[in-house]
Amino acid sequence: MSRSPWAWQPPGATVVVGPPPRPLDADLAVPGSKSVTNRALIIAALAEGVSYLDGILRSDDSYWCVQALAALGVDVAVEGTTARVAGCGGRWPNQGAQLYVGSAGTLARFLPGALAAGTAGEWQIDGSAQLRARPIAPLVDALRELGADIAYVATDGQLPIRVRAGLTGGRVAISGRVSSQFTSGVLLAAPYARRPVDVEVVDQLVQPEYVGLTIEMMRAFGADVEAEGYERIRVRPRPYAARTLTLEADASTACYFLTAAALSGGRVRITNVGYRSLQPDARFVDVLERMGCRVDRGASHLEVVGPARLRGGFAVDMRPMSDQALTLGAAAVFADAPITVTGVPHIRRHESDRIGVFVSQMRRLGVRVEEHPDGFTVYPADPQPGETLDPHDDHRQAMAFALLGVRVPGIRIGDPGCVSKTCPAYFDFLAQLGVSVAYR
């Protein structure tokens, strides 16, 4: 089970998306970020004192984070988009619990270290079948090198795992090829190790700015962190202190609506996340500009005005903002020349094989797509709707598929509720912008 009580319950098993009657023209505030929300919740739970977090995202992933912290005995109260968290000071009140994390990859990578950072206790972490299939060994290996006692319960390299409290510290090297979340999972726990923690990231770090996001959040709660870029990081022992924070909105979610503007030849301004954000997806507007869009980059806003025809004829390394690989793939269908996405082999092991699923579903619409080990090439096409697209329980697939409907009537998408992982109101937002949204 990956859906939560915070999930959106669609009024039908299929959503049908079609073009708006006129080019989009709107200002829009997007919801909070699951990446920022789950980092803040876990740090606040470890901290000394009571924290207030405004702007949290109410989605499946954040629900499972709140539930896991409650199972650990942490007093977490959520009202609207504000959370009150009474931190435990690194001493988890419930020293033995079965913790279920749904399909929340952030939580599966952040929670093991946070538990190991505790003073006493033993816990088991498990997740959905989808999450069990995702890799966790690089994180477990790194935490073990730092003195953590972690064991696989069933299959090596996968959830469920058993974690006992205790983190010594020291030096550790972590591969960055698969996920930046492994590095963040070690860093979040490091202030509670008995000795300083020195992290060296080897290989090429995917989405490196998310490590920067982790460091920024740790410092906001008082952690002592020194960083040389994102490759060498030292964290000295110092407990987190409670804070009152307003969390940044989700740049990843913003990209879908900015791309909708590009596809419609219209205008959308996102009013609550700007170009200076550490979230790497804020730079996706650079790709849209390359496609011929007019872009306004503000400190707290992003605006895109779409051209008469999108430009193609180039390749993009999407490794720094790989969550938008499918977004670009959907937009590329309507460009004037092919576009190639490279640098994202790791997304084959996200909620779905994002490359394989995207390619197969585009071909069902008659779109010519070439699959590569690290990406794909999309050729300009006139999609032929009819078959229902299967997002494979992957929010990024469903959200990207819906963008095709900005230009083509009758785009049918199954299991629309999967968007609840990060943006339960996604289809409501599209409808508010004027896009045709109906359920069957």
C-alpha positions as CSV (number, residue, x, y, z in Angstrom):
1,M,0.0,0.0,0.0
2,S,1.4,3.4,-1.0
3,R,-1.7,5.6,-0.9
4,S,-2.5,7.3,2.4
5,P,-5.5,9.0,4.1
6,W,-4.0,12.2,2.6
7,A,-4.3,10.8,-0.9
8,W,-6.7,12.3,-3.5
9,Q,-9.6,10.0,-4.3
10,P,-10.3,10.6,-8.0
11,P,-14.0,10.5,-9.1
12,G,-13.1,8.0,-11.8
13,A,-10.6,5.3,-12.6
14,T,-9.4,7.3,-15.7
15,V,-8.8,10.9,-16.3
16,V,-9.2,12.4,-19.8
17,V,-7.3,15.6,-20.5
18,G,-7.8,18.0,-23.4
19,P,-6.7,21.4,-24.6
20,P,-7.9,24.7,-23.0
21,P,-10.2,26.9,-25.1
22,R,-7.5,29.6,-25.3
23,P,-3.8,29.9,-24.4
24,L,-3.2,29.8,-20.6
25,D,-2.9,33.1,-18.8
26,A,-2.5,32.7,-15.0
27,D,-0.6,33.4,-11.8
28,L,-0.4,30.3,-9.6
29,A,1.0,29.4,-6.2
30,V,2.0,25.8,-6.0
31,P,2.0,23.5,-2.9
32,G,5.0,22.6,-0.7
33,S,7.8,20.3,-1.6
34,K,8.0,16.7,-0.4
35,S,11.8,16.9,-0.4
36,V,11.8,20.0,1.8
37,T,8.9,18.8,4.0
38,N,10.4,15.4,4.9
39,R,13.8,16.9,5.6
40,A,12.3,19.5,7.9
41,L,10.0,17.0,9.7
42,I,12.9,14.6,10.5
43,I,15.3,17.3,11.6
44,A,12.6,18.9,13.7
45,A,11.9,15.5,15.3
46,L,15.6,15.0,16.2
47,A,15.9,18.6,17.5
48,E,15.7,20.0,21.1
49,G,12.5,21.9,21.6
50,V,9.3,22.6,19.7
51,S,9.4,23.5,16.0
52,Y,6.7,25.1,13.8
53,L,6.9,24.3,10.1
54,D,4.6,26.3,7.8
55,G,4.1,25.3,4.2
56,I,4.4,21.6,4.5
57,L,3.1,19.4,1.7
58,R,0.1,17.3,2.5
59,S,0.7,14.2,0.3
60,D,1.3,10.5,0.6
61,D,5.0,10.8,1.2
62,S,4.7,13.4,3.9
63,Y,1.8,11.5,5.6
64,W,4.0,8.4,6.0
65,C,6.7,10.6,7.5
66,V,4.3,12.1,10.0
67,Q,3.0,8.6,10.8
68,A,6.5,7.1,11.3
69,L,7.5,9.9,13.6
70,A,4.3,9.4,15.6
71,A,5.0,5.7,15.9
72,L,8.4,6.7,17.3
73,G,6.6,8.6,20.1
74,V,7.2,12.1,18.6
75,D,4.4,14.6,19.2
76,V,3.5,15.8,15.7
77,A,0.4,17.9,15.1
78,V,-0.6,19.0,11.6
79,E,-3.3,21.6,11.0
80,G,-3.7,22.6,7.3
81,T,-0.2,23.2,6.0
82,T,1.4,23.9,9.4
83,A,3.1,21.2,11.5
84,R,4.0,21.5,15.2
85,V,6.8,19.1,16.1
86,A,8.0,18.5,19.7
87,G,11.6,17.3,19.1
88,C,13.0,14.4,21.1
89,G,16.6,15.6,21.3
90,G,17.9,12.5,19.6
91,R,16.2,10.2,22.2
92,W,13.3,8.4,20.4
93,P,10.6,8.0,23.0
94,N,9.4,4.7,21.5
95,Q,12.5,2.5,21.5
96,G,10.9,-0.4,19.5
97,A,8.5,0.0,16.6
98,Q,7.5,-1.4,13.2
99,L,7.7,1.6,10.8
100,Y,5.9,1.7,7.5
101,V,7.0,4.3,5.0
102,G,4.7,3.6,2.0
103,S,6.5,4.4,-1.3
104,A,8.3,7.4,0.2
105,G,11.9,7.1,-1.1
106,T,13.0,10.2,0.9
107,L,11.8,8.6,4.1
108,A,13.3,5.2,3.3
109,R,16.7,7.0,2.8
110,F,16.4,9.6,5.7
111,L,14.9,7.5,8.5
112,P,17.6,4.7,8.9
113,G,20.3,7.2,9.8
114,A,18.0,9.2,12.1
115,L,17.2,6.0,14.0
116,A,20.8,5.0,14.2
117,A,21.5,8.5,15.6
118,G,19.3,7.7,18.6
119,T,20.6,6.8,22.0
120,A,18.8,3.5,22.5
121,G,16.3,1.3,20.6
122,E,15.7,-1.1,17.8
123,W,13.2,-0.6,15.0
124,Q,12.2,-2.2,11.7
125,I,11.5,-0.2,8.5
126,D,9.4,-1.5,5.7
127,G,7.6,-0.1,2.7
128,S,5.4,-0.9,-0.3
129,A,6.3,-3.5,-2.9
130,Q,7.3,-0.6,-5.2
131,L,9.7,0.8,-2.5
132,R,11.1,-2.6,-1.7
133,A,12.4,-2.9,-5.2
134,R,14.4,0.4,-5.0
135,P,18.0,0.3,-3.9
136,I,19.1,1.1,-0.4
137,A,22.5,-0.7,-0.1
138,P,24.7,2.3,-0.6
139,L,23.0,4.0,2.4
140,V,23.2,0.9,4.6
141,D,26.9,0.4,3.7
142,A,27.8,4.0,4.5
143,L,25.9,4.0,7.8
144,R,27.6,0.7,8.8
145,E,31.0,2.3,8.1
146,L,30.0,5.0,10.6
147,G,29.3,2.4,13.3
148,A,25.5,1.8,12.7
149,D,24.0,-1.7,13.4
150,I,21.7,-2.3,10.4
151,A,20.6,-5.7,9.1
152,Y,18.5,-6.8,6.1
153,V,15.4,-8.7,7.3
154,A,14.7,-10.6,4.0
155,T,16.6,-9.6,0.9
156,D,20.1,-8.0,0.9
157,G,20.0,-4.5,-0.5
158,Q,16.3,-4.0,0.0
159,L,13.7,-3.1,2.6
160,P,12.7,-4.3,5.2
161,I,15.7,-3.5,7.4
162,R,16.3,-3.6,11.2
163,V,18.1,-0.6,12.7
164,R,19.6,-0.4,16.2
165,A,20.6,2.9,17.8
166,G,24.2,4.0,17.9
167,L,26.3,6.0,15.5
168,T,30.1,6.4,16.0
169,G,31.1,8.7,13.2
170,G,34.3,8.9,11.2
171,R,35.0,8.9,7.5
172,V,32.9,7.4,4.8
173,A,32.8,7.4,1.0
174,I,29.4,7.3,-0.8
175,S,28.7,6.7,-4.4
176,G,26.6,9.5,-5.9
177,R,25.6,7.6,-9.1
178,V,22.3,6.2,-8.0
179,S,20.7,8.8,-5.7
180,S,21.8,12.0,-3.8
181,Q,19.4,10.8,-1.1
182,F,22.0,8.3,0.2
183,T,24.3,11.2,1.0
184,S,21.5,13.3,2.5
185,G,20.5,10.3,4.7
186,V,24.0,10.2,6.2
187,L,24.3,13.9,6.6
188,L,20.9,14.3,8.4
189,A,22.0,11.9,11.1
190,A,25.6,13.1,11.4
191,P,25.1,15.8,14.1
192,Y,24.2,13.0,16.6
193,A,27.3,10.8,15.9
194,R,29.8,10.6,18.8
195,R,32.6,11.9,16.5
196,P,32.7,14.2,13.5
197,V,31.5,12.7,10.3
198,D,33.5,13.3,7.1
199,V,31.7,12.4,3.9
200,E,33.3,12.0,0.5
201,V,31.0,11.7,-2.5
202,V,32.6,9.6,-5.2
203,D,31.4,9.0,-8.8
204,Q,29.2,11.6,-10.4
205,L,26.5,12.9,-8.0
206,V,23.1,12.9,-9.5
207,Q,20.9,15.9,-8.6
208,P,23.7,17.4,-6.4
209,E,21.7,20.5,-5.4
210,Y,19.5,18.2,-3.3
211,V,22.6,17.7,-1.1
212,G,22.8,21.4,-0.9
213,L,19.2,21.6,0.1
214,T,20.0,19.1,3.0
215,I,23.0,21.1,4.1
216,E,20.9,24.4,4.1
217,M,18.2,22.8,6.2
218,M,20.7,21.3,8.7
219,R,22.3,24.7,9.1
220,A,18.9,26.3,9.6
221,F,18.4,24.0,12.6
222,G,21.9,24.9,14.0
223,A,24.1,22.1,12.7
224,D,27.8,22.6,12.3
225,V,28.5,21.7,8.6
226,E,31.5,22.5,6.5
227,A,31.3,21.7,2.8
228,E,33.7,21.9,-0.2
229,G,31.1,21.9,-2.9
230,Y,29.1,18.7,-2.6
231,E,32.0,16.3,-2.7
232,R,33.6,16.7,0.7
233,I,31.5,17.5,3.7
234,R,32.3,17.5,7.4
235,V,29.6,17.5,10.2
236,R,30.7,18.0,13.8
237,P,28.5,16.8,16.7
238,R,26.0,19.4,17.7
239,P,22.3,18.7,18.3
240,Y,19.7,20.4,16.2
241,A,17.8,23.3,17.9
242,A,14.0,23.8,17.3
243,R,13.1,26.5,14.8
244,T,10.0,28.2,13.3
245,L,10.3,28.0,9.5
246,T,8.3,28.7,6.4
247,L,9.1,26.0,3.9
248,E,9.7,26.7,0.2
249,A,7.1,25.6,-2.4
250,D,7.8,22.8,-4.8
251,A,9.9,23.7,-7.9
252,S,9.3,20.3,-9.4
253,T,5.5,20.7,-9.4
254,A,5.9,24.2,-10.7
255,C,7.6,22.9,-13.8
256,Y,4.5,21.1,-15.1
257,F,2.4,24.3,-15.1
258,L,5.3,26.3,-16.7
259,T,5.5,23.6,-19.4
260,A,1.8,23.8,-19.9
261,A,2.2,27.5,-20.7
262,A,4.9,26.6,-23.2
263,L,2.7,24.1,-24.9
264,S,-0.3,26.3,-25.1
265,G,1.6,29.4,-26.3
266,G,0.3,31.1,-23.2
267,R,1.6,32.5,-19.9
268,V,2.0,31.1,-16.4
269,R,3.7,32.7,-13.5
270,I,4.5,30.7,-10.4
271,T,4.4,33.2,-7.5
272,N,6.0,31.3,-4.7
273,V,9.3,29.7,-5.9
274,G,12.1,31.6,-7.7
275,Y,15.2,31.0,-9.7
276,R,17.5,31.3,-6.8
277,S,16.0,28.2,-5.1
278,L,18.4,25.4,-4.3
279,Q,15.8,23.0,-5.8
280,P,17.5,22.1,-9.1
281,D,14.2,22.0,-11.0
282,A,13.9,25.8,-10.8
283,R,16.5,25.8,-13.6
284,F,14.2,23.8,-15.9
285,V,13.1,27.2,-17.2
286,D,16.5,27.3,-18.9
287,V,15.5,24.3,-21.0
288,L,12.1,25.9,-21.8
289,E,14.0,29.1,-22.9
290,R,16.1,27.0,-25.2
291,M,12.9,25.7,-26.7
292,G,11.9,29.2,-27.6
293,C,10.0,30.4,-24.5
294,R,10.3,33.8,-23.0
295,V,11.3,33.4,-19.3
296,D,11.2,35.8,-16.4
297,R,13.4,34.6,-13.5
298,G,12.6,36.3,-10.2
299,A,13.9,35.8,-6.7
300,S,10.5,34.5,-5.7
301,H,8.7,33.8,-9.0
302,L,9.2,32.1,-12.3
303,E,7.2,33.0,-15.5
304,V,7.1,31.3,-18.9
305,V,5.5,32.6,-22.0
306,G,5.2,30.0,-24.8
307,P,6.2,30.6,-28.4
308,A,4.1,29.9,-31.5
309,R,6.2,26.7,-32.1
310,L,8.6,25.0,-29.7
311,R,12.1,24.5,-30.9
312,G,14.0,21.2,-30.8
313,G,17.2,19.9,-32.4
314,F,19.3,19.5,-29.3
315,A,20.3,17.1,-26.5
316,V,20.1,17.9,-22.8
317,D,21.9,16.3,-19.9
318,M,19.1,16.1,-17.4
319,R,21.1,14.6,-14.6
320,P,21.0,17.7,-12.4
321,M,17.1,17.9,-12.6
322,S,16.2,14.3,-13.6
323,D,12.7,14.6,-12.2
324,Q,11.9,16.7,-15.2
325,A,13.2,14.3,-17.8
326,L,9.7,13.1,-18.6
327,T,8.3,16.7,-18.6
328,L,10.8,17.5,-21.3
329,G,10.0,14.3,-23.1
330,A,6.3,15.3,-23.2
331,A,7.1,18.8,-24.5
332,A,9.5,17.5,-27.1
333,V,6.6,15.7,-28.9
334,F,5.5,19.2,-30.1
335,A,8.9,20.7,-31.0
336,D,10.0,21.3,-34.5
337,A,12.9,18.9,-34.3
338,P,14.0,15.9,-32.2
339,I,15.1,16.3,-28.6
340,T,17.4,13.9,-26.8
341,V,17.4,13.4,-23.0
342,T,20.7,12.0,-21.6
343,G,22.4,11.5,-18.3
344,V,19.5,9.8,-16.4
345,P,20.1,6.0,-16.2
346,H,19.3,6.2,-12.5
347,I,15.6,7.0,-13.1
348,R,15.1,3.4,-14.3
349,R,15.0,2.5,-10.6
350,H,12.6,5.2,-9.3
351,E,8.9,4.6,-8.8
352,S,9.0,2.9,-12.3
353,D,11.5,2.3,-15.0
354,R,10.9,5.9,-16.0
355,I,12.7,5.6,-19.3
356,G,11.2,2.3,-20.3
357,V,7.6,3.1,-19.3
358,F,7.7,6.6,-20.9
359,V,9.0,5.2,-24.2
360,S,6.4,2.4,-24.3
361,Q,3.5,4.7,-23.5
362,M,4.5,7.3,-26.0
363,R,4.7,4.6,-28.7
364,R,1.1,3.7,-27.9
365,L,0.2,7.2,-29.1
366,G,2.1,6.7,-32.3
367,V,5.0,8.9,-31.2
368,R,8.4,7.9,-32.4
369,V,10.8,7.5,-29.4
370,E,14.2,5.9,-29.4
371,E,15.2,4.4,-26.1
372,H,18.8,4.8,-24.8
373,P,20.5,3.3,-21.7
374,D,20.6,6.8,-20.1
375,G,17.6,8.5,-21.7
376,F,15.6,8.7,-24.9
377,T,15.1,10.7,-28.1
378,V,11.6,12.1,-28.9
379,Y,10.7,13.0,-32.5
380,P,8.0,15.5,-33.4
381,A,4.7,13.8,-33.8
382,D,0.9,14.2,-34.0
383,P,-0.1,11.9,-31.1
384,Q,-3.1,9.6,-31.8
385,P,-5.1,9.2,-28.5
386,G,-7.3,6.3,-27.9
387,E,-5.6,3.8,-25.6
388,T,-5.4,4.5,-21.9
389,L,-1.9,5.4,-20.8
390,D,-0.6,3.4,-17.8
391,P,1.6,5.5,-15.4
392,H,2.7,2.3,-13.5
393,D,1.8,4.0,-10.2
394,D,4.4,6.7,-10.9
395,H,3.3,10.3,-10.3
396,R,5.9,11.7,-12.6
397,Q,4.6,9.6,-15.5
398,A,1.0,10.6,-14.9
399,M,1.9,14.3,-14.6
400,A,3.9,14.3,-17.8
401,F,1.3,12.4,-19.7
402,A,-1.3,15.0,-18.8
403,L,0.8,17.7,-20.5
404,L,0.1,16.0,-23.8
405,G,-3.6,16.9,-23.3
406,V,-2.7,20.6,-23.4
407,R,-2.3,20.1,-27.1
408,V,-4.2,16.9,-28.0
409,P,-7.9,16.1,-27.1
410,G,-8.7,12.9,-25.4
411,I,-5.5,11.9,-23.6
412,R,-6.6,9.1,-21.3
413,I,-4.6,8.3,-18.2
414,G,-5.3,5.4,-15.8
415,D,-4.8,5.6,-12.0
416,P,-4.9,9.4,-11.8
417,G,-4.7,9.1,-8.0
418,C,-1.0,8.2,-8.2
419,V,-0.2,12.0,-8.3
420,S,-1.0,12.0,-4.6
421,K,2.6,11.1,-3.9
422,T,3.6,14.7,-4.5
423,C,0.7,16.8,-5.7
424,P,-2.8,15.5,-4.8
425,A,-4.4,18.6,-6.4
426,Y,-2.5,18.3,-9.7
427,F,-5.5,17.8,-12.0
428,D,-7.5,20.4,-10.1
429,F,-4.8,22.9,-10.8
430,L,-4.8,22.0,-14.5
431,A,-8.6,22.5,-14.5
432,Q,-8.2,25.9,-12.8
433,L,-5.8,26.9,-15.6
434,G,-8.5,26.1,-18.2
435,V,-7.3,22.7,-19.3
436,S,-10.1,20.3,-20.0
437,V,-10.2,17.6,-17.2
438,A,-12.9,14.9,-17.0
439,Y,-13.2,11.5,-15.3
440,R,-14.5,8.2,-16.5
